[in-house]
Amino acid sequence: MASTHHWNGVLDSALDAVGETPLIRLDRIRDAEGLKCNLLGKAEFFSVGGSVKDRIAKRMLEQAEKNGILIPGQSVVIEPTSGNTGIGLALACAIKGYKCIITLPAKMSLEKEVLLRSLGAEVVRTPTEAAHDSPDSLIGVAERLKEQIPGGVILDQYSNPNNPLAHYYTTYGEIAYALKTSNLRRKSISALIAGAGTGGTITGLARAVRDSEKDGAARATIVAVDPVGSILGGGDVGMYQVEGIGYDFFPAVLDPKPPLIDEWIKTNDDEAFAACKRIIRQEGLAVGGSSGSALAGALKFLKSEEGKAIAEDPTANVVVVFPDGVRNYMSKEWFLKQEEGSRDAELHDTIRGIIGRDLDDPYLKKKAAADAKANGASDSAKPNGVHATAA
Ligand SMILES: Cc1ncc(COP(=O)(O)O)c(C=O)c1O
């Protein structure tokens, strides 16, 4: 199952640049948290479409072509998604010449929608609060479109076995290969932590890990992370901002119980976004919000009774999946607003002293523009108003 890096020579198309992402030490966070184990991030934003979901899009589409479900020149690919599966599919459709329609809940970022459109997909926004079985939900609208558009096909990441299989065959193989060829003392996974949306990532990885244990590897602990407001890891349905993880129903591809998944950990938006910014600031990895959820969940696990032995073992390898990158979320309020104390105040003051004015802060600018709008002031009436308030 282990793969070698395939970026030798020239690739046939962007589809050959799906996956093959690096496993990266998070030593600064590990040390700051007083952990002894190796803390390793699987950085999926390196994949060509920018996320872990490129893998399933490619596999679902290619298998559907093999099985005659998709017919070039005729089929229209329709998919309900939180965006990343859509980007992977739209990218594959652009290359292969299929029409593509993506249904996307309103809360998902503008960046995802604009990228989808630039790849040639039609995007239909749906109300975030619509229950999964409502005709207005992302799934309900996709179903209605499929029924009425000739050649319409939903590959359906929620039930398609190629979703977990993509991770079984590629994501796990890459992690195993990275560990095997590393200079780490142990070559196996001690704990694996990932968020769950459809559950394809965690289920596919967990199956591959359990199969590797049949060959004699020590048992790994598999931890799934779920946002407060989702029912997958327990609790009630509610609203949350983090994108890509959590649902109000159990997708068929998710196998939520032991022996596959040992534990579920809940995280909230504040923890997720703070951890996301920390990964960027301390490790230089520009990951997205659900990567923050995964790290926050990993740290909770490593500090728990169950996780302590792993945290204190210097040979243990703890792998955290980072599903996408922050370039998907640049316009989101939570990202524009940087944490207090995240900038070097002394350096900031020095620069201000030299250039003789305040530095532009995109969050303050946006906030000032919103305040001005709320107060009924138009930008044209007060050309300097926004800037003056921001300073
Ligand atoms: C940003 C992000 N994180 C995490 C996930 C969860 O992955 P999975 O659906 O494999 O559980 C997704 C899935 O769409 C995602 O887009």
PDBQT file of the ligand as one rigid body, heavy atoms in Angstrom, charges set to zero:
ROOT
HETATM    1  C1  LIG A 401     -12.278  21.724   5.152  1.00  0.00    +0.000 C 
HETATM    2  C2  LIG A 401     -12.691  20.302   5.384  1.00  0.00    +0.000 A 
HETATM    3  N1  LIG A 401     -12.285  19.693   6.488  1.00  0.00    +0.000 NA
HETATM    4  C3  LIG A 401     -12.661  18.425   6.783  1.00  0.00    +0.000 A 
HETATM    5  C4  LIG A 401     -13.485  17.707   5.942  1.00  0.00    +0.000 A 
HETATM    6  C5  LIG A 401     -13.946  16.347   6.364  1.00  0.00    +0.000 C 
HETATM    7  O1  LIG A 401     -13.580  15.312   5.534  1.00  0.00    +0.000 OA
HETATM    8  P1  LIG A 401     -14.484  14.026   5.403  1.00  0.00    +0.000 P 
HETATM    9  O2  LIG A 401     -15.679  14.399   4.571  1.00  0.00    +0.000 OA
HETATM   10  O3  LIG A 401     -13.611  13.043   4.710  1.00  0.00    +0.000 OA
HETATM   11  O4  LIG A 401     -14.900  13.569   6.751  1.00  0.00    +0.000 OA
HETATM   12  C6  LIG A 401     -13.934  18.321   4.787  1.00  0.00    +0.000 A 
HETATM   13  C7  LIG A 401     -14.881  17.638   3.901  1.00  0.00    +0.000 C 
HETATM   14  O5  LIG A 401     -15.552  18.237   3.083  1.00  0.00    +0.000 OA
HETATM   15  C8  LIG A 401     -13.532  19.644   4.497  1.00  0.00    +0.000 A 
HETATM   16  O6  LIG A 401     -13.959  20.277   3.390  1.00  0.00    +0.000 OA
ENDROOT
TORSDOF 0
